[in-house]
């Protein structure tokens, strides 16, 4: 009989949907199993005694065996009831874990967030500040970072390989993307410290005519490249590009090697390489644009949390 009782319990739990068993049946059963008194259990869970007794009876009928023996002072678990209690506790515990995990995922408290950024954007304080704040507020989210140029960042977003990206946008909207634009950043001239203009408090762009320029490829920083070229043309000259740097972060080192001069976002001045000077532009000059790009209509909770830190940065 003992083996038969256990078989009766294990089999219905594995196919409980066929029997119509619900989580509330398990909760009612465990309440009675804990108090060993139907009246006390009913009072504790907030229902009257007759409906609780009826629920227990229906549960026993569904399973096909007695779970409780009635005694003068209450009830006691049968051997089948003891086996059922272990399984019922496991099922309810699993259901609660599943509920908790679902709620955490819906709030963006777990999962993964893939963020991209351009090499020059990494120097802007807003990028580090946002990433730092996100990691502190949602430490259980796996945050992965990728540094590539704006063109590849937009491709990654479109192909759903990235969830958000700090890009260097142009002035026109980008199809399929939502942009949060940051204030434009001024740009400065970076010169070898031996250059005649290096000790000036500011320089006019026209004074750079004829100078050899060190620039990054247009494909690496499309909007920055165009800003520099157009600003020079507006100042009356076509820049002479003598050296191409693989990345904007390499520009400063090439200037230090006296291969030419360049124009970079002001935030790049954090790179304090020996042998270079950063000099502000005297007139209205080129600007570095920065934006956080996300896919239109993306309602992922972790993306929403990241964007909220951008829109309303922590104090």
ZAMARGU-4260 file (C-alpha; in steps of 0.2 Angstrom, whole numbers, plus 5000, padded with zeros to 4 digits):
<rodrens>
0) 5000/5000/5000 | 5014/5012/5004 | 5021/5011/4986 | 5004/5012/4979 | 5000/5028/4989
5) 5016/5037/4983 | 5013/5032/4965 | 4996/5040/4966 | 5004/5056/4972 | 5018/5058/4960
10) 5008/5054/4944 | 4994/5067/4946 | 5007/5081/4949 | 5016/5077/4933 | 5000/5078/4923
15) 4990/5090/4935 | 4984/5101/4920 | 4974/5086/4915 | 4965/5085/4932 | 4962/5104/4932
20) 4973/5106/4948 | 4977/5124/4952 | 4990/5133/4963 | 4976/5138/4975 | 4972/5120/4978
25) 4990/5118/4984 | 4990/5133/4994 | 4974/5127/5003 | 4981/5110/5006 | 4997/5117/5013
30) 4988/5129/5025 | 4978/5114/5032 | 4994/5103/5032 | 5003/5117/5043 | 4989/5120/5055
35) 4982/5102/5055 | 4965/5110/5059 | 4953/5115/5045 | 4945/5129/5055 | 4961/5137/5060
40) 4968/5136/5043 | 4952/5144/5036 | 4953/5158/5048 | 4972/5161/5044 | 4970/5162/5025
45) 4953/5172/5026 | 4940/5160/5020 | 4926/5151/5029 | 4928/5133/5035 | 4915/5124/5023
50) 4923/5130/5007 | 4940/5125/5013 | 4934/5108/5017 | 4926/5106/5000 | 4942/5112/4991
55) 4952/5098/5001 | 4939/5085/4997 | 4939/5090/4978 | 4958/5089/4978 | 4958/5072/4986
60) 4945/5066/4973 | 4956/5073/4959 | 4971/5064/4965 | 4962/5048/4970 | 4968/5046/4987
65) 4966/5053/5005 | 4978/5066/5010 | 4971/5069/5028 | 4964/5058/5041 | 4950/5066/5052
70) 4954/5066/5071 | 4944/5072/5085 | 4955/5087/5087 | 4958/5091/5068 | 4967/5082/5055
75) 4983/5073/5052 | 4992/5069/5036 | 4992/5052/5028 | 5007/5045/5020 | 5001/5051/5004
80) 4998/5068/5011 | 5016/5069/5017 | 5022/5064/5000 | 5011/5077/4992 | 5016/5090/5004
85) 5034/5089/4998 | 5029/5091/4980 | 5016/5105/4984 | 5030/5115/4993 | 5042/5113/4978
90) 5029/5118/4965 | 5023/5133/4975 | 5041/5138/4978 | 5045/5136/4959 | 5029/5146/4955
95) 5035/5160/4966 | 5052/5160/4959 | 5045/5161/4941 | 5034/5176/4946 | 5048/5185/4954
100) 5059/5182/4939 | 5046/5188/4927 | 5043/5204/4938 | 5061/5208/4938 | 5063/5205/4920
105) 5048/5216/4916 | 5056/5230/4927 | 5073/5228/4918 | 5082/5222/4934 | 5089/5207/4925
110) 5094/5201/4908 | 5106/5209/4896 | 5110/5226/4888 | 5121/5229/4874 | 5128/5246/4872
115) 5139/5253/4858 | 5149/5269/4857 | 5161/5278/4845 | 5179/5280/4850 | 5178/5299/4852
120) 5161/5297/4861 | 5170/5287/4875 | 5179/5303/4881 | 5163/5313/4883 | 5158/5313/4902
125) 5140/5308/4899 | 5145/5291/4892 | 5155/5286/4907 | 5142/5294/4919 | 5127/5284/4911
130) 5136/5268/4910 | 5142/5269/4928 | 5125/5274/4935 | 5117/5260/4926 | 5129/5247/4933
135) 5126/5254/4950 | 5107/5254/4949 | 5105/5237/4940 | 5119/5227/4944 | 5111/5210/4939
140) 5109/5216/4921 | 5123/5209/4910 | 5130/5225/4902 | 5141/5222/4887 | 5150/5236/4877
145) 5156/5238/4860 | 5167/5252/4852 | 5165/5254/4833 | 5161/5269/4821 | 5144/5276/4820
150) 5140/5267/4803 | 5143/5250/4811 | 5134/5255/4827 | 5118/5259/4817 | 5120/5243/4808
155) 5121/5234/4824 | 5105/5242/4831 | 5096/5239/4815 | 5101/5220/4815 | 5097/5219/4834
160) 5115/5215/4839 | 5115/5231/4850 | 5101/5239/4861 | 5108/5257/4862 | 5122/5266/4855
165) 5131/5283/4858 | 5134/5289/4840 | 5140/5305/4831 | 5124/5310/4821 | 5122/5322/4807
170) 5108/5335/4806 | 5096/5324/4797 | 5084/5311/4806 | 5089/5292/4805 | 5076/5280/4799
175) 5070/5268/4811 | 5080/5276/4826 | 5075/5287/4840 | 5089/5299/4845 | 5091/5308/4862
180) 5103/5322/4857 | 5116/5330/4869 | 5122/5348/4869 | 5134/5351/4855 | 5152/5350/4860
185) 5165/5363/4855 | 5181/5357/4846 | 5199/5363/4848 | 5215/5363/4838 | 5228/5351/4844
190) 5246/5356/4840 | 5263/5350/4843 | 5270/5360/4857 | 5284/5366/4846 | 5272/5374/4834
195) 5272/5393/4833 | 5253/5394/4837 | 5255/5382/4852 | 5257/5396/4865 | 5242/5406/4859
200) 5226/5407/4870 | 5216/5404/4854 | 5218/5403/4835 | 5207/5407/4820 | 5204/5393/4808
205) 5211/5404/4794 | 5228/5403/4802 | 5228/5385/4799 | 5228/5386/4780 | 5242/5377/4772
210) 5246/5367/4788 | 5247/5348/4786 | 5232/5340/4795 | 5231/5323/4804 | 5213/5317/4802
215) 5204/5300/4805 | 5195/5292/4790 | 5177/5299/4786 | 5170/5281/4788 | 5176/5281/4806
220) 5168/5298/4811 | 5157/5304/4797 | 5149/5319/4806 | 5165/5324/4814 | 5175/5323/4798
225) 5163/5333/4789 | 5162/5346/4802 | 5181/5349/4802 | 5181/5350/4783 | 5167/5361/4781
230) 5173/5373/4795 | 5190/5374/4786 | 5181/5378/4769 | 5171/5391/4778 | 5187/5399/4784
235) 5193/5400/4766 | 5204/5385/4763 | 5204/5367/4759 | 5213/5357/4773 | 5228/5348/4767
240) 5227/5330/4774 | 5244/5323/4776 | 5241/5309/4788 | 5226/5298/4791 | 5224/5290/4809
245) 5216/5274/4811 | 5205/5280/4825 | 5202/5298/4833 | 5211/5292/4849 | 5227/5290/4838
250) 5226/5308/4831 | 5234/5315/4847 | 5249/5304/4847 | 5252/5307/4828 | 5251/5326/4832
255) 5264/5323/4846 | 5275/5315/4833 | 5274/5332/4823 | 5266/5324/4808 | 5253/5338/4808
260) 5239/5347/4817 | 5221/5342/4820 | 5204/5348/4826 | 5196/5337/4839 | 5181/5337/4851
265) 5186/5347/4867 | 5183/5331/4878 | 5198/5323/4869 | 5209/5336/4878 | 5208/5323/4892
270) 5222/5314/4883 | 5237/5323/4890 | 5250/5316/4878 | 5268/5324/4880 | 5272/5336/4866
275) 5255/5343/4862 | 5245/5358/4866 | 5226/5361/4865 | 5221/5378/4859 | 5203/5384/4858
280) 5196/5391/4842 | 5194/5410/4842 | 5178/5411/4832 | 5162/5400/4830 | 5170/5384/4824
285) 5165/5366/4821 | 5155/5356/4834 | 5155/5338/4839 | 5137/5331/4840 | 5133/5316/4851
290) 5117/5306/4853 | 5110/5290/4861 | 5102/5280/4847 | 5089/5266/4850 | 5077/5257/4839
295) 5060/5265/4836 | 5047/5256/4846 | 5059/5247/4857 | 5050/5244/4874 | 5063/5233/4882
300) 5063/5238/4900 | 5082/5238/4901 | 5083/5250/4887 | 5070/5261/4894 | 5080/5261/4911
305) 5096/5266/4901 | 5087/5280/4892 | 5079/5287/4908 | 5097/5289/4915 | 5101/5299/4900
310) 5086/5310/4900 | 5086/5312/4919 | 5104/5309/4925 | 5107/5306/4943 | 5112/5320/4954
</rodrens>
